[in-house]
């Protein structure tokens, strides 16, 4: 039955697409939420998976079970989001680690609690990023916000991975300087 829907979807049948969506939406949402521990990101993943399915319907080639295909697509998307979250957390931890080594940043007397310290350090980081040259801003955004590797950033920006590493190093240096003077 699912393969018949896929054939119709390939032909642009919106009703078949809607039926497939309704058939698997709840199960896939629960699956994604179990991986991510949040329904907000899980909903985003489902939206993306089904949007890609519709946009690529002309070349859609599902040889095995359709439900397995959908679960795999959701799983890979969830893993990608978790990877990006870890990189984002790494950035926040890096900011805090740098701030802790600077008088007046990340120490108990200067901040009432950890959240205030993190908010202040992240505010400094955002100001620093806003003042970087455009290419460095893009590199930082692609790395720390979207979780791309140096190689992936190099491909997107048509730079070498070494140049990307230099841009990231400059951004970290600018952040350290800002935390020292802020």
C-alpha positions, 0 to 999 in steps of 0.5 A, spaced: 500 500 500 505 504 501 509 503 495 502 505 491 502 511 495 509 513 493 508 511 485 502 516 486 507 521 489 512 521 484 506 523 479 505 529 483 499 526 487 498 531 493 492 527 496 497 521 496 502 525 499 497 527 505 495 520 506 502 518 507 504 524 511 497 522 516 499 515 516 506 516 519 506 523 522 505 521 529 509 515 529 515 519 526 514 525 531 514 520 537 521 517 534 524 524 533 522 526 540 525 520 543 532 521 540 532 529 541 528 529 548 524 535 545 518 535 540 520 542 537 526 540 534 522 533 532 516 537 528 522 541 525 525 534 522 518 531 520 517 538 516 524 537 513 523 530 511 516 530 508 518 537 504 524 533 501 520 527 500 515 532 496 520 536 493 524 530 490 518 526 488 521 526 481 527 522 483 524 518 489 526 511 489 524 507 495 526 500 494 525 497 501 519 498 506 517 506 506 516 506 513 523 504 514 525 509 509 522 514 513 524 512 520 531 512 517 530 519 514 528 522 521 534 518 524 539 521 520 536 528 521 535 527 528 543 525 529 545 531 525 541 536 529 544 533 535 551 533 532 549 541 531 547 542 538 553 539 541 557 543 537 553 549 539 554 547 546 561 546 545 561 554 543 558 556 549 562 552 553 568 555 550 566 562 551 565 560 558 571 557 559 575 563 556 570 568 560 572 564 567 580 565 566 578 573 565 577 577 571 570 579 572 567 574 567 565 567 570 567 568 577 562 568 583 563 575 585 562 578 578 555 574 577 549 572 581 549 565 578 551 561 572 546 563 567 547 570 568 554 569 567 553 565 560 548 570 558 553 576 559 559 571 555 554 570 550 552 577 549 560 579 548 560 573 543 555 576 539 558 583 539 564 580 537 561 576 531 557 582 529 564 586 528 568 581 524 569 581 517 564 578 513 567 572 511 569 571 518 562 572 520 560 567 515 565 562 517 563 562 525 556 562 523 557 556 519 561 552 524 558 554 531 550 555 529 550 550 523 555 545 526 559 544 519 566 542 519 572 546 516 571 541 510 564 543 509 565 550 510 571 550 505 566 547 500 560 552 501 565 558 501 570 556 496 576 556 501 581 551 503 580 548 510 586 551 512 583 558 511 577 556 514 581 554 520 585 561 520 578 565 520 576 561 526 582 562 530 582 569 528 574 569 531 577 566 537 582 571 538 577 577 537 573 573 543 578 573 548 581 580 547 573 582 547 573 578 554 579 581 557 577 588 555 569 587 557 
